[in-house]
Amino acid sequence: MNSRAWDDYVMRVLTVMTLGLLVGCQPDNMGREGFHRPGAANAARAQLARMNIEMTDEEYETRVSGNDTEVVRLFHAAGFERGRSMGTHLGWASAVGDLALVKFLVAENPSHINLVTDGHPPGTPLIYASMAGHVAVAKFLLDNGAKVSLPVRVNVEGKTLDLETPLTAASREGHVETMALLLRYGADVNAGDPPPLSVGALYGNEAVVRFLLSKGADVHAQSVDGWTAVTMAGKCGHIRILRLLLEHGFRADSHCGSEELLAVVDQAADEPLQAIRLLIKHGAKAKTPAGNAALIKAAELGYTKTAILLLRHGADPTFKAANGDSALSWALLRKDTELAKHLKAAAGADK
């Protein structure tokens, strides 16, 4: 056996030893004893020394950020701690799906199971497991007291943090199996800012949207900013999802529909012609204050075809915003001769 092969062999053996697998502790029943027996801790420290790895905060963070699972396990086995590190460690272990390490850390300090850490993004172990789609880890955390419902804002050490719900985190990443687990454990299908359905629509994940609709998600649920799943799908040009939402009960023919005309135009990154056309087809009215405002916004952003469509469906070409802006003033400013011509013709016809 050459030197490199021998080093690899020693690393594997010592890692197993530090996990307690050679001292009578089974992986599915791993607690403090398996990780913290003196022999295991000494072996872990010796292996870290042989690898020229110092047990410092900086070194630990480097290994965590690099997903160096074997070395991080050695740190734990060697008894490494720093400040609130056990809570931080549990979040990391949950994020990478290391069930054995999660079980050990929960046994070590059960109070950390709902600890919010200021990560990227901030979250709890369950949020991180849900985000990564680690169903077995999420189920273990839930079975051991992890909260499936959380406030959207929390205070951690004097800092206000915005939190996703575990369901929203799973929805964002498209983990439908994890979503189903969370709902079985009582997650609110509409909770979160934005709600899970809006997140699925924003990321264009049709499977997520269909699943949430099948579980009774409210198509009219709004974020704090007033945006719905329709807003998210429309502004991103996810037309199949937009159509799906409209076919599942979104009242485009109500006040909500005209408000969506403005929201979609205002938030779109590109000309939202297809989305606006679909909303109007399902009853959204352009001949409303929101429709008039959408016309001005379309002119301001250079969405000529969208502005002409709104105009043809009743938006007022003479309407002025509180600051005096009108669709025509923006068309002239942008030198949009085609839109200016349509606006002047529509204004003349209205006289």
C-alpha positions in Angstrom: 0.0 0.0 0.0 1.5 3.4 -1.0 1.7 6.4 1.3 -1.4 8.1 -0.2 -3.6 5.0 0.0 -2.4 4.5 3.6 -3.4 8.0 4.5 -6.8 7.6 2.9 -7.3 4.3 4.8 -6.4 5.9 8.1 -8.7 8.8 7.5 -11.6 6.5 6.8 -11.0 4.3 9.9 -10.6 7.3 12.2 -13.7 9.0 10.9 -15.7 5.9 11.6 -14.1 5.7 15.0 -15.0 9.2 15.8 -18.6 8.6 14.9 -18.7 5.9 17.5 -19.3 3.0 15.0 -16.4 1.0 16.5 -17.3 1.7 20.1 -20.7 0.1 20.1 -22.9 3.0 19.0 -25.1 2.4 16.0 -25.8 5.2 13.5 -29.5 5.2 14.1 -29.0 5.6 17.8 -26.1 8.0 18.0 -25.9 10.2 21.1 -23.3 11.9 23.3 -21.4 8.7 24.2 -20.6 7.6 20.6 -19.1 11.0 19.7 -17.5 12.0 22.9 -15.9 9.0 24.3 -12.3 9.9 25.2 -10.8 7.5 22.8 -12.8 8.9 19.9 -12.0 12.5 20.8 -8.3 11.7 21.1 -8.3 9.9 17.8 -10.1 12.8 16.1 -7.6 15.4 17.5 -4.7 13.2 16.5 -6.0 12.9 13.0 -6.6 16.6 12.7 -3.0 17.2 13.9 -1.7 14.7 11.3 -3.6 16.7 8.6 -2.1 19.9 9.9 -5.6 21.3 10.6 -5.8 23.6 13.6 -9.1 23.6 15.7 -9.8 27.3 15.2 -13.0 29.2 14.4 -11.6 30.3 11.1 -10.6 26.8 10.1 -14.0 25.4 11.0 -15.8 28.1 9.0 -13.6 27.3 6.0 -14.4 23.6 6.2 -18.1 24.3 6.6 -18.3 26.7 3.7 -16.5 24.1 1.6 -18.8 21.3 2.6 -15.8 19.3 3.9 -18.0 16.8 5.8 -15.3 14.5 7.0 -13.2 17.2 8.6 -16.3 18.9 10.1 -17.2 15.5 11.7 -13.7 15.3 13.1 -14.1 18.8 14.7 -17.3 17.6 16.4 -15.8 14.3 17.5 -12.8 16.2 19.0 -15.2 18.3 21.1 -14.8 21.6 19.2 -17.2 24.3 20.4 -17.3 28.0 20.0 -20.0 30.4 21.3 -23.3 29.3 19.8 -21.6 26.9 17.5 -23.7 23.9 18.3 -26.8 25.7 17.0 -24.9 26.8 13.9 -23.5 23.3 13.5 -27.0 21.8 13.6 -28.2 24.2 10.9 -25.2 23.2 8.7 -25.7 19.5 9.3 -29.3 19.8 8.4 -28.5 21.7 5.2 -26.1 19.0 4.0 -28.4 16.2 5.1 -26.0 14.5 7.6 -28.6 12.6 9.6 -26.1 11.0 12.0 -24.6 14.3 12.9 -28.1 15.9 13.2 -29.1 13.2 15.7 -26.0 13.7 17.7 -26.3 17.5 17.9 -30.0 17.2 18.9 -29.1 14.7 21.6 -26.3 17.1 22.7 -28.6 20.1 23.0 -32.3 19.6 22.2 -32.9 23.4 22.7 -31.1 24.1 19.5 -33.6 22.3 17.3 -35.5 25.6 16.8 -32.6 28.0 17.1 -32.6 30.7 14.5 -29.1 31.5 13.1 -28.1 34.5 11.0 -27.0 32.5 8.0 -27.5 33.0 4.3 -30.5 33.0 4.4 -31.4 33.2 8.1 -33.2 30.1 9.3 -33.7 27.2 11.6 -32.4 23.6 11.1 -35.8 22.6 9.7 -35.8 25.5 7.2 -32.3 24.5 6.0 -33.3 20.8 5.7 -36.5 21.8 3.8 -34.6 24.1 1.5 -32.2 21.3 0.6 -34.9 18.6 0.3 -33.5 16.3 3.0 -36.7 14.5 3.9 -35.3 12.1 6.4 -33.5 15.0 8.3 -36.7 17.1 8.2 -38.8 14.2 9.5 -36.3 13.6 12.4 -36.4 17.3 13.3 -40.2 17.4 13.2 -40.4 14.2 15.3 -38.2 15.8 17.9 -39.9 19.2 18.3 -39.0 21.3 15.3 -41.6 24.0 14.7 -43.3 23.7 11.3 -44.8 27.2 11.7 -42.6 30.2 12.4 -43.1 34.0 12.5 -41.8 35.8 9.4 -39.7 38.1 11.5 -37.6 37.3 14.6 -35.1 39.1 16.7 -31.8 37.4 17.2 -29.2 39.2 19.4 -30.7 42.6 18.7 -31.0 42.0 14.9 -34.3 41.7 13.1 -34.2 38.7 10.7 -36.8 37.9 7.9 -37.6 34.2 7.8 -39.0 31.9 5.2 -41.3 29.2 6.5 -40.0 25.7 6.0 -42.8 25.2 3.4 -41.8 28.3 1.5 -38.1 27.2 1.5 -39.1 23.8 0.1 -41.4 25.4 -2.5 -38.6 27.8 -3.7 -36.3 24.9 -4.4 -39.0 22.6 -5.9 -38.9 19.8 -3.2 -42.4 18.5 -3.5 -41.8 15.4 -1.3 -40.5 17.7 1.5 -43.5 19.9 1.0 -45.9 17.0 1.4 -44.1 16.0 4.7 -44.4 19.5 6.1 -48.1 19.7 5.3 -48.6 16.3 7.0 -47.0 17.8 10.1 -49.4 20.8 10.0 -47.7 23.5 7.9 -50.1 26.2 6.8 -50.3 26.1 3.0 -50.8 29.8 2.8 -48.3 31.1 5.5 -45.2 33.0 4.6 -44.2 36.3 3.0 -44.5 35.7 0.2 -46.8 32.6 0.4 -45.5 29.3 -0.9 -47.8 29.5 -4.0 -46.3 32.8 -5.0 -42.8 31.5 -4.6 -43.6 28.5 -6.8 -45.1 30.9 -9.4 -42.1 33.3 -9.2 -39.6 30.5 -9.9 -41.8 29.0 -12.7 -42.1 25.6 -11.0 -45.3 24.2 -12.4 -45.1 21.0 -10.3 -44.9 23.0 -7.1 -47.8 25.2 -8.1 -50.0 22.3 -9.1 -49.2 20.5 -5.8 -50.0 23.5 -3.7 -53.3 24.1 -5.5 -54.2 20.5 -5.0 -53.7 21.1 -1.2 -56.0 24.1 -1.2 -53.6 27.0 -1.6 -55.4 30.4 -1.9 -54.8 31.9 -5.3 -55.6 35.3 -3.9 -53.0 35.1 -1.0 -50.8 38.2 -0.9 -47.3 39.1 0.3 -46.8 42.1 2.5 -46.2 44.1 -0.7 -49.6 43.1 -2.0 -48.3 40.7 -4.7 -50.1 37.4 -5.5 -49.0 34.3 -7.3 -50.6 35.9 -10.4 -48.3 38.9 -10.0 -45.3 36.6 -9.7 -46.2 34.5 -12.7 -47.2 37.4 -14.8 -44.2 39.6 -14.2 -41.8 36.7 -15.0 -43.6 35.6 -18.1 -44.6 32.2 -16.8 -47.7 32.0 -18.9 -48.5 28.3 -18.3 -48.5 28.9 -14.6 -50.5 32.2 -15.0 -53.1 30.3 -17.0 -53.2 27.6 -14.4 -53.8 30.1 -11.6 -56.6 31.8 -13.6 -58.2 28.5 -14.2 -58.1 27.6 -10.5 -60.3 30.4 -9.4 -58.4 33.7 -9.5 -61.0 36.4 -10.0 -59.5 38.4 -12.8 -62.9 40.0 -13.4 -62.9 41.5 -9.9 -61.0 44.5 -8.5 -58.1 42.1 -8.0 -57.8 41.6 -11.7 -57.4 45.3 -12.6 -54.9 45.7 -9.8 -52.9 42.8 -11.3 -52.7 44.7 -14.6 -50.8 47.4 -12.8 -48.7 45.1 -10.6 -47.6 42.9 -13.6 -46.6 45.9 -15.7 -44.9 47.6 -12.8 -42.8 44.5 -11.8 -42.1 42.9 -15.2 -38.5 42.7 -16.4 -39.6 42.5 -20.0 -42.6 43.5 -22.0 -45.5 41.6 -20.3 -47.8 41.5 -23.4 -48.8 37.8 -23.1 -49.5 38.1 -19.4 -51.7 41.3 -19.8 -53.5 39.7 -22.8 -54.3 36.6 -20.7 -55.5 38.6 -17.7 -57.8 40.7 -20.0 -59.1 37.5 -21.6 -60.1 36.3 -18.2 -61.9 39.5 -17.3 -59.4 42.0 -16.0 -60.7 45.5 -16.8 -58.4 48.1 -18.2 -61.1 50.8 -17.9 -60.3 51.3 -14.2 -58.0 53.6 -12.2 -55.5 50.7 -11.9 -55.8 50.0 -15.7 -55.1 53.7 -16.3 -52.1 53.6 -14.1 -50.9 50.5 -15.8 -51.1 52.4 -19.2 -48.9 55.2 -17.8 -46.4 52.6 -16.3 -46.3 50.7 -19.6 -45.5 54.0 -21.5 -42.9 54.9 -18.9 -41.1 51.6 -19.2 -41.3 51.5 -23.0 -43.8 48.6 -23.2 -45.4 49.9 -26.4 -47.4 46.9 -27.4 -48.7 46.4 -23.8 -49.7 50.1 -23.7 -51.6 49.8 -27.0 -53.4 46.7 -25.8 -54.5 48.5 -22.6 -55.6 51.4 -24.6 -57.7 49.2 -26.9 -59.4 47.7 -23.9 -60.5 51.0 -22.4 -57.6 52.5 -20.5 -58.0 56.3 -20.5 -55.3 58.0 -22.7 -55.9 61.4 -20.9 -55.5 60.1 -17.4 -52.8 61.8 -15.3 -51.1 60.5 -12.2 -50.8 62.6 -9.0 -47.4 63.9 -10.1 -48.8 65.0 -13.5 -47.4 62.1 -15.6 -49.5 60.8 -18.4 -49.0 58.0 -20.9 -48.5 60.7 -23.6 -45.9 62.6 -21.7 -43.9 59.5 -21.3 -44.3 58.5 -25.0 -43.1 61.9 -26.1 -40.2 61.8 -23.6 -39.1 58.4 -24.9 -39.7 59.5 -28.5 -42.1 56.6 -28.9 -43.9 57.9 -32.0 -46.0 54.8 -32.5 -47.5 54.9 -29.0 -47.9 58.7 -29.1 -49.9 58.3 -32.3 -52.3 55.8 -30.8 -52.7 57.9 -27.6 -53.5 61.1 -29.6 -56.0 59.2 -31.8 -57.7 57.6 -28.7 -57.8 60.9 -26.9 -59.4 62.6 -30.0 -61.9 59.8 -30.4 -63.0 60.3 -26.7 -63.8 64.0 -27.2 
